[in-house]
Amino acid sequence: MHIKFHRLLIAALLVTGSFLVPVVANAGGSGGALTREAQAAITPAKALTMLKQGNERFVRGNVRNVDFVAQVKQTSAGQFPFATIVSCLDSRIPPAIVFDRNIGDLFVARVAGNYVTDDILGSLEFAAKLAGSKLILVMGHNECGAVKGACDGAQLGLLTTTLANINPAVRAEAGNYSPANASNDKFVQSVAEKNVALNIQKLLDRSLVLREMVDKGEIKVVGAMYDINTGKVRFL
């Protein structure tokens, strides 16, 4: 039954154009969209290097001059992202911009506190197993409002449920700091980094699909922290 569903899903993607080849070939270095062939040639290690190089360009203020209107047209027939980013909802951290990437280069899942749920894991499985993404990056950031809220046990409607996903990181670090609340910048930073690590572990624990791909070397899963003051991404 699972095999039949897998085949049906691939067939549906082919019909909708998700696996069709865009007009312009590109290996990820210019302003054009990636093709299926270019995506296939990118290794997990190369995908990580591409993100690092893109962020270095962003920090230096030396971003590429790209034609986004042209990229919209190039990707209209299909998409071949080389990496997938799980990041915070924070408006100051647009992944495609801080990594200086094109339209169609990245899958992005965003939620306050950059944590994974089964729904997000399902999306990551699609991105990696069916759509060919070679890297999953779980990226937190300093001064995270969601992390601060979790550190202080904030209560507000459904946000309370959202922040509960960060509580494991709060509990893991609380014994190492005093005070263990949002007034302590070092505690907040430590919780944010622990949250990244715990969600990477949760990803590997809960998704057999992704764990098998990691074990086979088909994808890489990496953590990172973004600095809202400098724009620099520090890979963990």
C-alpha positions as CSV (number, residue, x, y, z in Angstrom):
1,M,0.0,0.0,0.0
2,H,2.9,2.4,0.9
3,I,4.6,1.6,-2.4
4,K,1.4,2.2,-4.4
5,F,0.9,5.6,-2.6
6,H,4.5,6.5,-3.3
7,R,4.0,5.8,-7.0
8,L,0.7,7.8,-7.1
9,L,2.3,10.8,-5.4
10,I,5.2,10.8,-7.9
11,A,2.8,10.5,-10.8
12,A,0.8,13.5,-9.4
13,L,4.0,15.5,-9.1
14,L,5.0,14.7,-12.7
15,V,1.6,15.9,-13.9
16,T,1.7,19.1,-12.0
17,G,5.2,19.8,-13.3
18,S,7.2,19.5,-10.0
19,F,9.7,17.2,-11.7
20,L,9.8,18.9,-15.1
21,V,13.0,20.6,-16.2
22,P,13.1,24.4,-16.1
23,V,14.3,26.3,-19.1
24,V,17.7,27.5,-17.9
25,A,20.4,25.1,-16.7
26,N,22.5,26.2,-13.7
27,A,24.8,24.6,-11.1
28,G,23.8,27.1,-8.4
29,G,26.4,29.8,-9.0
30,S,24.6,32.2,-11.4
31,G,21.2,33.9,-11.4
32,G,19.4,31.1,-13.2
33,A,17.2,28.3,-11.8
34,L,18.5,24.8,-11.0
35,T,17.7,21.9,-13.3
36,R,17.2,18.3,-12.3
37,E,20.6,17.5,-13.6
38,A,22.3,20.3,-11.7
39,Q,20.5,19.3,-8.5
40,A,21.5,15.7,-8.9
41,A,25.1,16.7,-9.2
42,I,25.1,18.5,-5.8
43,T,26.3,16.4,-2.9
44,P,25.2,17.1,0.7
45,A,28.6,18.6,1.4
46,K,28.4,20.8,-1.7
47,A,25.0,22.0,-0.6
48,L,26.3,23.0,2.7
49,T,29.2,24.9,1.0
50,M,26.8,26.7,-1.2
51,L,24.9,27.9,1.8
52,K,28.1,29.0,3.6
53,Q,29.3,30.9,0.5
54,G,25.9,32.6,0.0
55,N,25.9,33.8,3.6
56,E,29.5,35.1,3.2
57,R,28.3,37.1,0.2
58,F,25.4,38.4,2.2
59,V,27.5,39.5,5.1
60,R,30.0,41.2,2.9
61,G,27.3,43.0,1.0
62,N,28.4,41.3,-2.2
63,V,25.2,39.6,-3.2
64,R,24.7,38.5,-6.8
65,N,22.8,40.6,-9.2
66,V,19.9,38.3,-10.1
67,D,16.7,38.8,-12.2
68,F,13.9,37.5,-10.0
69,V,11.3,38.1,-12.7
70,A,13.3,35.8,-15.0
71,Q,13.6,33.2,-12.2
72,V,9.8,33.1,-11.7
73,K,9.5,32.2,-15.4
74,Q,12.3,29.7,-15.2
75,T,10.8,27.9,-12.3
76,S,7.2,27.9,-13.5
77,A,7.7,24.5,-15.1
78,G,9.3,22.8,-12.1
79,Q,11.5,23.2,-9.0
80,F,14.7,21.5,-7.9
81,P,15.8,23.0,-4.5
82,F,19.2,21.8,-3.3
83,A,18.5,22.5,0.4
84,T,15.7,22.7,3.0
85,I,15.7,25.2,5.9
86,V,13.8,25.0,9.1
87,S,13.9,28.5,10.6
88,C,12.1,30.8,12.9
89,L,9.2,33.0,12.0
90,D,11.2,36.1,12.8
91,S,10.8,38.7,10.0
92,R,14.5,39.6,10.2
93,I,15.7,36.2,8.9
94,P,14.5,35.6,5.3
95,P,16.5,32.4,4.5
96,A,16.7,32.9,0.7
97,I,18.1,36.4,1.3
98,V,20.6,35.6,4.0
99,F,22.0,32.8,2.0
100,D,21.9,34.8,-1.3
101,R,19.9,32.1,-3.2
102,N,17.6,32.1,-6.1
103,I,13.9,31.5,-6.4
104,G,13.6,27.7,-6.5
105,D,16.8,26.9,-4.6
106,L,15.4,26.4,-1.1
107,F,12.5,24.7,0.6
108,V,11.7,26.7,3.7
109,A,9.6,25.7,6.8
110,R,9.1,28.5,9.2
111,V,7.6,28.5,12.7
112,A,8.2,30.6,15.8
113,G,11.0,28.8,17.7
114,N,12.2,26.7,14.6
115,Y,11.1,23.4,16.0
116,V,9.9,20.3,14.0
117,T,6.5,18.6,14.3
118,D,5.2,15.6,12.5
119,D,3.6,17.8,9.9
120,I,6.9,19.6,9.3
121,L,8.8,16.3,9.2
122,G,6.4,15.0,6.5
123,S,7.2,18.1,4.5
124,L,10.9,17.5,5.0
125,E,10.5,13.9,3.9
126,F,8.8,15.2,0.7
127,A,11.6,17.7,0.1
128,A,14.4,15.1,0.6
129,K,13.0,11.8,-0.7
130,L,10.7,13.0,-3.5
131,A,12.0,16.4,-4.5
132,G,15.8,15.8,-4.2
133,S,16.9,18.3,-1.6
134,K,20.4,17.3,-0.3
135,L,20.6,19.2,3.0
136,I,18.3,20.0,5.9
137,L,19.4,23.0,8.0
138,V,17.7,23.7,11.3
139,M,18.5,27.3,12.1
140,G,17.8,29.3,15.3
141,H,18.9,32.8,16.1
142,N,19.9,35.1,18.9
143,E,17.4,37.3,20.7
144,C,14.6,34.9,19.7
145,G,11.2,36.1,21.0
146,A,9.8,32.6,21.1
147,V,12.7,31.3,23.1
148,K,12.5,34.2,25.5
149,G,8.8,33.5,25.9
150,A,9.5,29.8,26.6
151,C,12.2,30.8,29.1
152,D,9.6,32.9,31.0
153,G,6.8,30.4,30.7
154,A,4.6,32.9,28.7
155,Q,0.9,32.1,28.5
156,L,-1.2,33.5,25.6
157,G,-3.8,31.5,23.8
158,L,-2.5,29.0,21.3
159,L,1.0,30.5,21.6
160,T,1.3,28.6,24.9
161,T,1.1,25.4,23.0
162,T,3.6,26.7,20.4
163,L,6.1,27.6,23.1
164,A,5.7,24.2,24.8
165,N,7.7,22.8,21.9
166,I,10.7,24.7,23.2
167,N,10.3,23.7,26.8
168,P,12.6,20.6,26.5
169,A,15.5,23.0,25.7
170,V,14.6,25.3,28.6
171,R,14.5,22.4,31.0
172,A,17.8,21.0,29.7
173,E,19.6,24.3,30.3
174,A,17.8,25.7,33.4
175,G,20.1,24.0,35.9
176,N,23.2,25.7,34.4
177,Y,22.2,29.3,34.7
178,S,20.9,31.7,37.3
179,P,18.6,33.4,36.8
180,A,17.1,30.9,34.3
181,N,14.8,33.3,32.6
182,A,14.6,35.7,29.7
183,S,16.5,38.4,31.5
184,N,19.7,36.3,31.3
185,D,21.0,36.7,27.7
186,K,23.5,33.8,28.1
187,F,20.6,31.5,29.2
188,V,18.5,32.5,26.3
189,Q,21.3,31.9,23.8
190,S,22.1,28.5,25.4
191,V,18.4,27.5,25.2
192,A,18.2,28.6,21.5
193,E,21.2,26.5,20.6
194,K,20.0,23.5,22.7
195,N,16.6,23.9,20.9
196,V,18.4,23.4,17.5
197,A,20.2,20.4,18.7
198,L,17.2,18.7,20.2
199,N,15.1,19.3,17.1
200,I,17.8,17.7,14.9
201,Q,17.7,14.7,17.2
202,K,13.9,14.7,17.1
203,L,14.0,14.8,13.3
204,L,16.3,11.7,13.2
205,D,14.4,9.9,15.9
206,R,10.9,10.3,14.4
207,S,11.6,10.1,10.7
208,L,12.7,6.7,9.5
209,V,12.8,8.1,6.0
210,L,15.2,10.9,6.8
211,R,17.4,8.8,9.1
212,E,17.9,6.2,6.4
213,M,18.8,8.9,3.9
214,V,21.4,10.3,6.4
215,D,22.8,6.8,7.1
216,K,23.2,6.2,3.3
217,G,24.9,9.6,2.8
218,E,22.1,10.9,0.6
219,I,21.4,13.9,2.7
220,K,23.1,15.9,5.5
221,V,21.3,17.4,8.6
222,V,23.0,20.4,10.1
223,G,22.3,23.0,12.8
224,A,23.0,26.7,12.7
225,M,22.5,30.0,14.5
226,Y,21.8,33.3,12.8
227,D,23.1,36.5,14.3
228,I,20.5,39.3,13.9
229,N,23.2,41.9,14.6
230,T,25.6,40.9,11.9
231,G,23.7,38.7,9.4
232,K,26.3,35.9,10.0
233,V,25.2,32.3,10.1
234,R,27.3,30.2,12.5
235,F,27.1,26.5,11.7
236,L,27.0,24.2,14.7
